[in-house]
Amino acid sequence: MARGEMDRVDELVAAWQTELPGAATVELEIVKRVARLKHRIEEATQAVLGGYGLTYADFDVLATLRRAGAPYRLKPGRLASLSSLTTGGTSNILQRLTSAGLAEREPDPADGRSSWVRLTPEGVRLTEELVAATGRAHRDLFADVPGPAAQTLAGLLREVLLALGDRPGPSRADR
């Protein structure tokens, strides 16, 4: 990739520069490049997940539960917040995952009004398989990006997200 080479966003910005110069901002470049990158990542991820009959949201819930550590369980509200889904959306996904034998609900003995969501052993196995497969797909996607550029990008994106107030939530106490 040669410096000075134009990407699709450069083309878009150049068009705005001609038509409405005030719209051709660095913020527009950031938004459009992040959106294009997000789209490419989602395509690579969904190419893997589609083979398993799962959506990105299904995988997000499975991965969030697996990432919680043994016993791979969370309260539904915490699961929703950690997976960036609404509680209603999470509920629909949990119904599908429960029907597929990948997750189950169990009552909370300490609070009769509450429950836990937990991965089944098959859910743990499949999630680990999916994490490996999507990891390979992401490595393939970024294969032509030089390592130092990828590291620099990761650091810059962290700085931007921190500047926007994107910080970790509460601890993993809801296990």
Disulfide bonds with the S-S distance in Angstrom:
none
